[in-house]
């Protein structure tokens, strides 16, 4: 036959990592009405009435509550939208984000 040797080339695929997740945290304050907090949770985080009530009461009792876990961009957007909804009505409602461990 021929003197040409053929070698199989293996394709090197880079290993993709899952994006790091971030927690959206609701911080309690003494001025924002509970009904408004529930409304924001239902609108921004698509929670049911009972879920929103539980999250709001947990934040009220403990001072803070993890609302949901998303990728960084989504978490920051939802936290900003929730905080701005409170600011638009004149309430000090605050959502923050932090990396999940």
Phi and psi restraints in degrees (value plus and minus 20) as a CYANA .aco file:
   2 UNK   PHI    -130.5   -90.5
   2 UNK   PSI     146.3   186.3
   3 UNK   PHI    -108.6   -68.6
   3 UNK   PSI     -15.1    24.9
   4 UNK   PHI    -104.5   -64.5
   4 UNK   PSI     105.7   145.7
   5 UNK   PHI    -122.4   -82.4
   5 UNK   PSI     121.4   161.4
   6 UNK   PHI    -132.4   -92.4
   6 UNK   PSI     115.0   155.0
   7 UNK   PHI    -138.9   -98.9
   7 UNK   PSI     122.8   162.8
   8 UNK   PHI    -100.5   -60.5
   8 UNK   PSI     114.5   154.5
   9 UNK   PHI    -118.7   -78.7
   9 UNK   PSI     111.5   151.5
  10 UNK   PHI    -114.4   -74.4
  10 UNK   PSI     119.3   159.3
  11 UNK   PHI    -104.4   -64.4
  11 UNK   PSI     112.7   152.7
  12 UNK   PHI    -118.6   -78.6
  12 UNK   PSI      97.1   137.1
  13 UNK   PHI    -125.4   -85.4
  13 UNK   PSI     110.2   150.2
  14 UNK   PHI     -88.4   -48.4
  14 UNK   PSI     120.0   160.0
  15 UNK   PHI     -96.5   -56.5
  15 UNK   PSI     102.8   142.8
  16 UNK   PHI    -114.5   -74.5
  16 UNK   PSI     115.7   155.7
  17 UNK   PHI    -116.0   -76.0
  17 UNK   PSI     130.8   170.8
  18 UNK   PHI     -90.4   -50.4
  18 UNK   PSI     123.8   163.8
  19 UNK   PHI     -85.6   -45.6
  19 UNK   PSI     127.3   167.3
  20 UNK   PHI     -90.2   -50.2
  20 UNK   PSI     117.0   157.0
  21 UNK   PHI    -112.2   -72.2
  21 UNK   PSI     131.7   171.7
  22 UNK   PHI    -146.6  -106.6
  22 UNK   PSI     123.2   163.2
  23 UNK   PHI    -110.3   -70.3
  23 UNK   PSI     119.8   159.8
  24 UNK   PHI    -118.8   -78.8
  24 UNK   PSI     105.8   145.8
  25 UNK   PHI    -138.4   -98.4
  25 UNK   PSI     110.6   150.6
  26 UNK   PHI    -113.6   -73.6
  26 UNK   PSI     104.6   144.6
  27 UNK   PHI    -119.7   -79.7
  27 UNK   PSI     117.1   157.1
  28 UNK   PHI     -97.4   -57.4
  28 UNK   PSI     124.7   164.7
  29 UNK   PHI    -159.5  -119.5
  29 UNK   PSI     144.5   184.5
  30 UNK   PHI    -114.6   -74.6
  30 UNK   PSI     -11.6    28.4
  31 UNK   PHI    -137.3   -97.3
  31 UNK   PSI     -50.4   -10.4
  32 UNK   PHI     -95.2   -55.2
  32 UNK   PSI     106.4   146.4
  33 UNK   PHI     -83.1   -43.1
  33 UNK   PSI     123.2   163.2
  34 UNK   PHI     -79.4   -39.4
  34 UNK   PSI     -59.5   -19.5
  35 UNK   PHI     -82.1   -42.1
  35 UNK   PSI     -57.5   -17.5
  36 UNK   PHI     -87.4   -47.4
  36 UNK   PSI     -61.1   -21.1
  37 UNK   PHI     -80.5   -40.5
  37 UNK   PSI     -63.8   -23.8
  38 UNK   PHI     -81.9   -41.9
  38 UNK   PSI     -61.9   -21.9
  39 UNK   PHI     -81.2   -41.2
  39 UNK   PSI     -63.7   -23.7
  40 UNK   PHI     -85.8   -45.8
  40 UNK   PSI     -62.5   -22.5
  41 UNK   PHI     -82.5   -42.5
  41 UNK   PSI     -60.8   -20.8
  42 UNK   PHI     -86.9   -46.9
  42 UNK   PSI     -61.5   -21.5
  43 UNK   PHI     -94.4   -54.4
  43 UNK   PSI     -69.0   -29.0
  44 UNK   PHI    -103.6   -63.6
  44 UNK   PSI     -55.2   -15.2
  45 UNK   PHI    -129.0   -89.0
  45 UNK   PSI     -14.5    25.5
  46 UNK   PHI      33.1    73.1
  46 UNK   PSI      26.6    66.6
  47 UNK   PHI    -112.9   -72.9
  47 UNK   PSI     135.9   175.9
  48 UNK   PHI     -97.3   -57.3
  48 UNK   PSI     149.6   189.6
  49 UNK   PHI     -78.6   -38.6
  49 UNK   PSI     -65.9   -25.9
  50 UNK   PHI     -88.2   -48.2
  50 UNK   PSI     -58.9   -18.9
  51 UNK   PHI     -82.9   -42.9
  51 UNK   PSI     -65.9   -25.9
  52 UNK   PHI     -82.7   -42.7
  52 UNK   PSI     -59.8   -19.8
  53 UNK   PHI     -82.1   -42.1
  53 UNK   PSI     -64.3   -24.3
  54 UNK   PHI     -83.3   -43.3
  54 UNK   PSI     -65.0   -25.0
  55 UNK   PHI     -83.3   -43.3
  55 UNK   PSI     -65.7   -25.7
  56 UNK   PHI     -80.8   -40.8
  56 UNK   PSI     -64.2   -24.2
  57 UNK   PHI     -88.9   -48.9
  57 UNK   PSI     -55.4   -15.4
  58 UNK   PHI     -83.5   -43.5
  58 UNK   PSI     -64.8   -24.8
  59 UNK   PHI     -83.6   -43.6
  59 UNK   PSI     -58.6   -18.6
  60 UNK   PHI     -84.2   -44.2
  60 UNK   PSI     -63.1   -23.1
  61 UNK   PHI     -97.0   -57.0
  61 UNK   PSI     -59.9   -19.9
  62 UNK   PHI    -119.8   -79.8
  62 UNK   PSI     -32.0     8.0
  63 UNK   PHI      77.4   117.4
  63 UNK   PSI     -43.0    -3.0
  64 UNK   PHI    -180.8  -140.8
  64 UNK   PSI     137.6   177.6
  65 UNK   PHI    -173.1  -133.1
  65 UNK   PSI     117.3   157.3
  66 UNK   PHI     -94.5   -54.5
  66 UNK   PSI     102.4   142.4
  67 UNK   PHI    -106.0   -66.0
  67 UNK   PSI     -68.3   -28.3
  68 UNK   PHI    -183.0  -143.0
  68 UNK   PSI     149.7   189.7
  69 UNK   PHI    -146.8  -106.8
  69 UNK   PSI     107.0   147.0
  70 UNK   PHI    -158.9  -118.9
  70 UNK   PSI     156.8   196.8
  71 UNK   PHI     -87.1   -47.1
  71 UNK   PSI     143.8   183.8
  72 UNK   PHI     -76.5   -36.5
  72 UNK   PSI     -69.1   -29.1
  73 UNK   PHI     -81.7   -41.7
  73 UNK   PSI     -65.8   -25.8
  74 UNK   PHI     -85.8   -45.8
  74 UNK   PSI     -63.4   -23.4
  75 UNK   PHI     -81.3   -41.3
  75 UNK   PSI     -65.3   -25.3
  76 UNK   PHI     -85.7   -45.7
  76 UNK   PSI     -58.7   -18.7
  77 UNK   PHI     -84.6   -44.6
  77 UNK   PSI     -66.7   -26.7
  78 UNK   PHI     -86.1   -46.1
  78 UNK   PSI     -59.9   -19.9
  79 UNK   PHI     -84.2   -44.2
  79 UNK   PSI     -62.8   -22.8
  80 UNK   PHI     -84.7   -44.7
  80 UNK   PSI     -64.7   -24.7
  81 UNK   PHI     -82.6   -42.6
  81 UNK   PSI     -61.7   -21.7
  82 UNK   PHI     -85.4   -45.4
  82 UNK   PSI     -62.6   -22.6
  83 UNK   PHI     -85.4   -45.4
  83 UNK   PSI     -62.3   -22.3
  84 UNK   PHI     -86.8   -46.8
  84 UNK   PSI     -52.2   -12.2
  85 UNK   PHI     -82.4   -42.4
  85 UNK   PSI     -60.4   -20.4
  86 UNK   PHI     -87.8   -47.8
  86 UNK   PSI     -62.5   -22.5
  87 UNK   PHI     -82.9   -42.9
  87 UNK   PSI     -56.5   -16.5
  88 UNK   PHI     -83.5   -43.5
  88 UNK   PSI     -50.4   -10.4
  89 UNK   PHI    -114.7   -74.7
  89 UNK   PSI     -20.9    19.1
  90 UNK   PHI      66.3   106.3
  90 UNK   PSI      -0.8    39.2
  91 UNK   PHI    -124.4   -84.4
  91 UNK   PSI     130.5   170.5
  92 UNK   PHI    -105.8   -65.8
  92 UNK   PSI      10.0    50.0
  93 UNK   PHI     -76.5   -36.5
  93 UNK   PSI     114.1   154.1
  94 UNK   PHI    -158.0  -118.0
  94 UNK   PSI     107.4   147.4
  95 UNK   PHI    -134.4   -94.4
  95 UNK   PSI     118.2   158.2
  96 UNK   PHI    -146.5  -106.5
  96 UNK   PSI     151.1   191.1
  97 UNK   PHI    -148.7  -108.7
  97 UNK   PSI     134.3   174.3
  98 UNK   PHI    -175.1  -135.1
  98 UNK   PSI     130.0   170.0
  99 UNK   PHI     -83.7   -43.7
  99 UNK   PSI     123.9   163.9
 100 UNK   PHI    -101.6   -61.6
 100 UNK   PSI     120.5   160.5
